[in-house]
Amino acid sequence: MTYIIAEPCVDVLDKACIEECPVDCIYEGNRMLYIHPDECVDCGACEPVCPVEAIFYEDDVPDQWKNYTSANYGFFEELGSPGGASKVGKIDKDDPFVAGQPPRGEGH
């Protein structure tokens, strides 16, 4: 089990969660952030600092955002486990489900 970032993060990318993560397991894609399921230690530090309330424990993801669970896992299929987001920086991709979402937020 891990934490999942859902729809409210799409096109927001606030990154407060990255600053709170003690194990550097939150990776940045083009349109949202993703939590690495194998690197996350389930500490929950990221959840309360998310300004858009986009982070949920995997079992608690609201039904309307369940597709973000598979998108979160899918983002890491090719990437594997690099051992920390700061080692790789921003990744120029998103899971196909996220990439196909309509633009959100200001500036879109």
KEKOL-773896 format. One record per residue: residue in one letter; x, y, z of N, C-alpha, C, CB in turn. Coordinates in steps of 0.02 Angstrom, whole numbers, padded with zeros to 5 digits, always signed. Each point is the difference from the previous one (the first is absolute). Last residue first. Glycine has a CB too. Example, Ala and Ser with C-alpha at 12.3 -4.5 7.8 and 13.67 -1.06 7.14 Angstrom:
<rs>
s+00642-00112+00354+00042+00059+00003-00039+00055+00037+00059-00032-00108/a-00044-00254+00104-00045+00059+00000+00045+00060+00000-00095-00059+00062/
</rs>
This chain:
<rs>
h-00245+01391-00927-00018-00052-00049-00065+00018-00033+00060-00087+00065/g+00043+00213+00114+00051-00004-00052-00014-00054-00051+00080+00041+00082/e-00182-00073+00161+00014+00062-00035+00054-00010-00052-00034+00065+00101/g-00103-00285-00034+00032+00055+00033+00009+00062-00044+00056-00083+00071/r-00067-00162-00184-00032+00026+00060+00037+00062+00025-00040-00116+00030/p+00002-00061-00268+00039+00049+00040-00041+00027+00058+00065+00031-00103/p-00124-00277+00016-00006+00069-00025+00042+00047+00043-00116-00024-00044/q+00192-00234+00016-00049+00041+00037-00004+00070-00030+00023-00066+00104/g+00132-00117-00169-00063+00007-00037-00053+00042+00035+00025-00108-00050/a+00188+00050+00149+00014+00040-00060-00064+00013-00040+00115-00049-00005/v-00126-00097+00191+00008+00070+00021+00011+00045-00061+00048-00038+00111/f-00059-00192-00150-00064+00021+00027+00003+00074+00020-00023-00117+00041/p+00224+00009-00115-00047+00017-00054-00069+00023+00025+00060-00084-00069/d+00156+00129+00218-00036-00060-00017-00050+00019-00054+00015-00051+00118/d+00188+00205-00124-00053-00015+00048-00028-00067-00018-00028+00123+00018/k+00271+00034-00068-00054-00045-00020-00053+00001+00054+00079-00073-00068/d+00166+00155+00073-00038+00029-00055-00052-00049-00027+00099+00070-00029/i+00019-00025+00278-00003-00051-00051-00048+00024-00054+00025-00093+00083/k+00138+00216+00118-00064-00004-00034+00004-00052-00056-00025+00121+00028/g+00208-00170+00147-00032+00064-00018-00067-00011-00034+00113+00051-00011/v+00060-00212+00107-00022+00001-00070-00031+00066-00021-00017-00121+00008/k+00103+00073+00216+00051-00027-00045-00018+00008-00073+00030-00081+00089/s-00179+00136+00092+00049+00053-00012+00057-00024-00046-00027+00048+00113/a-00147-00197-00038-00021+00046-00052+00052+00053-00015-00117-00020+00035/g+00159-00236+00058-00008+00069+00022-00015+00047-00057+00077-00024+00093/g-00032-00215-00121+00024+00012+00068-00001+00072+00023+00070-00097-00019/p-00147-00028-00192+00065+00032-00001+00028+00017+00069-00032+00046-00109/s-00145-00222-00007+00010+00031+00065+00069+00032+00003-00078-00083+00054/g-00083+00043-00278+00026-00044+00052+00005+00037+00066+00063-00065-00086/l-00138+00131-00151+00050+00034+00041+00032-00046+00051-00063+00105-00015/e-00122-00170-00126+00062+00005-00038+00057+00027+00043-00066+00017-00104/e-00146-00037+00210+00014-00064-00034+00066+00001-00038-00123-00017-00010/f+00004+00196+00146+00065-00028+00018+00018-00065-00037-00016+00053+00110/f-00195+00068-00134+00053+00050-00012+00069-00029+00010-00079+00090+00036/g-00122-00214+00017+00022-00001-00069+00056+00048-00016-00115-00033-00028/y+00007+00029+00243+00043-00058-00009+00029-00001-00071-00069-00065+00084/n-00084+00235-00039+00058+00008+00044+00049-00058-00008-00072+00065+00081/a-00134-00076-00192+00043+00049-00033+00064+00010+00042-00100+00057-00052/s-00072-00192+00140+00038-00035-00053+00046+00048-00037-00095-00081-00012/t-00038+00179+00175+00040-00051+00032+00041-00038-00052-00086-00012+00092/y-00074+00173-00156+00065+00029+00017+00045-00050+00037-00054+00112+00004/n-00175-00157-00064+00046-00008-00056+00069+00029+00014-00097+00003-00075/k-00089+00023+00230+00034-00065+00003+00049-00011-00057-00101-00044+00057/w-00057+00235+00012+00071+00008-00018+00038-00066+00003-00005+00115+00044/q-00229-00089+00014+00005+00037-00063+00072+00009-00023-00105+00059+00031/d+00055-00168+00180-00020-00039-00058+00010+00038-00066-00081-00060+00072/p+00236+00123+00139-00071+00004-00017-00015-00037-00066-00008+00111+00061/v+00208-00181+00104-00009+00042-00059-00075+00001-00017+00117-00027-00044/d-00003-00099+00225-00046+00054+00013-00011+00047-00060+00034-00007+00118/d+00123-00183-00098-00066-00028+00013-00054+00054+00007+00056-00096+00056/e+00175+00161-00088-00025-00039-00057-00071-00027+00010+00117-00030-00025/y-00047+00254+00143+00026-00067+00009-00035-00043-00052+00022+00015+00126/f+00004+00239-00189-00042-00047+00038+00039-00064+00011-00105+00050-00048/i+00118+00227-00052+00037-00059+00022-00044-00042+00046+00109+00062-00011/a-00162+00160-00085+00003-00050-00055+00032-00066+00022+00008+00095-00079/e-00071+00149+00171-00024-00063+00028-00004-00055-00053-00065+00066+00084/v+00159+00164-00096-00061-00016-00039-00030-00067+00022+00046+00065-00096/p+00157+00028+00191-00049+00055+00003-00064-00015-00038+00095+00077+00010/c+00088-00237+00127-00025+00010-00068-00055+00053+00000+00028-00120-00030/v+00084+00028+00227+00027+00062-00028-00024+00014-00071+00099-00016+00071/p-00156-00184+00065-00028+00061+00029+00026+00065-00031-00013-00064+00104/e+00095-00156-00188-00073+00009-00004-00025+00066+00029-00009-00122+00006/c+00242+00030-00002-00020+00038-00059-00074+00021+00002+00088-00061-00064/a+00019-00083+00230+00020+00070+00007-00024+00044-00058+00100-00040+00062/g-00123-00210-00016-00056+00046-00001+00019+00074+00005-00065-00090+00049/c+00183-00141-00058+00004+00042+00060-00057+00050+00003+00124-00013-00002/d-00049-00182-00156-00066+00010+00030+00001+00043+00063-00031-00111-00047/v+00211+00059-00116+00001-00037+00063-00065+00010+00040+00125+00012+00003/c-00031-00005-00278-00041+00032+00052+00001-00044+00062-00074+00055-00087/e+00173-00126-00120+00043+00043+00040-00037+00033+00058+00069+00020-00102/d-00176-00159-00064+00050-00041+00033+00046+00040+00046-00004-00077-00097/p-00172+00180-00037-00030-00049+00045+00051-00043+00037-00096-00001-00075/h+00109+00262-00014+00027-00066-00019-00024-00052+00050+00102+00054-00052/i-00227+00177-00024+00035-00030+00057+00022-00070-00019-00068+00068+00082/y+00014+00172-00229-00014-00071+00010+00041-00026+00058-00025-00014-00123/l-00077+00262-00007+00051-00035+00040-00024-00071+00012+00036+00108+00055/m-00100+00056-00275-00015-00013+00070+00059-00034+00034-00122-00009-00027/r+00126+00084-00204-00063+00031+00021-00019-00012+00073-00036-00011-00115/n+00246-00067+00005-00017+00062-00035-00060+00036+00031+00046-00050-00103/g+00082-00103+00271-00011-00011-00071-00016+00067-00032-00041-00118+00021/e+00171+00039+00219-00036+00049-00039-00004-00021-00073+00036+00090+00078/y-00014-00226+00176+00031+00017-00064-00044+00048-00039+00058-00111-00002/i-00006+00009+00264-00052+00034-00040+00034+00029-00062-00070+00027+00103/c+00180-00141+00087-00034-00048-00044-00054+00032-00043+00024-00088+00083/d+00152+00145+00111+00009+00024-00069-00033-00046-00052+00108+00051+00037/v-00107-00057+00216+00036-00050-00039+00006+00017-00074-00041-00083+00081/p-00075+00216+00093+00066-00016+00028+00040-00050-00041-00048+00024+00110/c-00146+00172-00168+00014-00071-00007+00070-00017+00025-00078-00005-00098/e-00022+00231+00078-00014-00037+00062+00021-00073-00002-00094+00077+00018/e+00114+00072-00208+00041+00028+00054-00009-00038+00065-00008+00111-00054/i-00127-00165-00132+00069-00020-00013+00045+00023+00057-00020+00006-00124/c-00206+00062+00121+00008-00070+00022+00072-00024-00010-00120-00021-00029/a+00052+00233-00050+00008+00001+00073+00011-00070+00027-00073+00102+00007/k+00027-00037-00245+00064-00027+00025+00011+00008+00075+00044+00026-00110/d-00221+00028-00084+00019+00044+00055+00068-00016+00031-00120+00015+00022/l-00029-00083-00234+00070-00012+00016+00026+00047+00054+00016-00039-00116/v-00224+00024-00045+00013+00043+00058+00074-00003+00020-00119-00017+00039/d+00000-00113-00216+00016+00068-00021+00008+00048+00059-00062-00023-00104/v-00034-00196+00185+00013+00009-00072+00004+00074-00016-00060-00109-00026/c+00003+00016+00245+00069+00020-00013+00013+00016-00073+00035-00070+00096/p-00248-00018-00008+00011+00071+00019+00071+00025-00013-00087-00016+00085/e+00023-00222-00129-00018+00053-00047+00012+00072+00022-00082-00079-00039/a+00215-00110+00179-00058-00005-00044-00012+00066-00039-00050-00083+00079/i+00246-00081+00064-00018+00069-00016-00053-00003-00054+00116+00045+00031/i-00038-00228+00170-00016+00014-00070-00015+00074-00007-00045-00118-00018/y+00181-00070+00199-00043+00058-00010-00005+00014-00074+00034+00048+00112/t+00001-00300-00020+00037+00063-00005-00050+00057+00000+00094-00056-00064/m-00055-00239+00097-00042+00060+00000+00044+00062+00000-00091-00062+00061/
</rs>
